[in-house]
């Protein structure tokens, strides 16, 4: 039976550490979030970020813009935050409405204030194993979890399922930078289970409920579930068939309470780190 | 017995096409190369780039700087080329002397003139499958070779051995963008041959002469050899044990005459493409 990785407890502990460290400074770290439109899930996410920032004693700025805001007006808002020396970290909540070019928006955020690490020059630094300001939140959270459980990735066969710009792609590069042998699978992969069965560490970020079954996983593998989908009964489910897979794995993350709580924790760490870089 | 992929012939054909296309324009594409110091191999590479550019009717600028040039002086030279509207493509020959921060130099080149695609914001765009100006030369050359032989990578298991910033890393991302299932191996990979044996397409860019043996390769696999090392007798050798591996592969590149001639071909294509973007 696997050790169940407790993301909630790790997140709580790390947030406490961040709070204690932030208290050492006279000035307070400031996180600015821009949200466009009325997407209910986005509103919840932004409110959680706001609340957590305030709990840590950070300053929080939330700018809410209407669904039909123009790209030019949104860019102006970002530039205002770029130029405001009291703002340390900027995040534009995704997804953006279709009439706005998200790639262009992410490029507008000053790389030194890019809380999510989505600016291409920041992504590129991860890709060449260069010096970065901060790492993207969810991949960073996954590596923090592994660290907490003293699981090293070096020399391990790590299989990442999913190639999003938010999780799969940057995570693969960060694992490679830590000397893992990395395979990236996705919707066009043939014989997925043959590949997942080779994984010492299997990380799924596909958003496909319970599709990773027991027979797709090697005995004693480490299983990290980034998927989170709500079924018709409102119940949250990960990519992994948890109840069955946990029997033969060595470590496994539950959904909810595994990777989920780590993302916001990384965001707060990034805000503090950017604040420190700007106040050196 | 494998089809031997003829990089020399493909390169010749593509260079001819580039020349014909460039002749359609009144203005001429201009490639500027900066070389620092007296490294013999670098001098040969730069001279080949110069000669090929001139053969295609391009304008060539080669700036030679002494080994002890300061970082500041080198940056000034790059900025001069950045601001010169008659220069379309800029390349700083690597490696640079140790007292110069290469990462900083590559970031100084204007992304729109970055002939090698080494600027982090350009690398980042590959990493997120975004819109790029041009692709890095050797990975682009490999994909051109595969295209010429009508070999598709989509859905195939592609194993890349080597994680350099010049070949392995950007190539892996470009393959992923073309729907390959990609595994990146390197010096810290355990059980390398177990992984290479799964490859439908095996691409080695390790610089380790003849270390990929017949028993490390699947029957009928496609083998691409990016390694190039000169042995004590002055003979060039690739990463692949060519004579033995070719027996059971479906396609294989020789060394020399495989991937090698493609890199300069990509550089010329990039120069023309950047010229066109700047003269739209």
Interface residues (C-beta under 8 A of the other chain):
Chain A: X103 X107 X119 X120 X121 X122 X123 X124 X125 X126 X127 X128 X129 X130 X131 X154 X155 X156 X157 X163 X165 X169 X170 X173 X176 X179 X181 X182 X183 X184 X185 X186 X188 X189 X190 X194 X195 X198
Chain B: X103 X107 X119 X120 X121 X122 X123 X124 X125 X126 X127 X128 X129 X130 X131 X154 X155 X156 X157 X163 X165 X169 X170 X173 X176 X179 X181 X182 X183 X184 X185 X186 X188 X189 X190 X195 X198
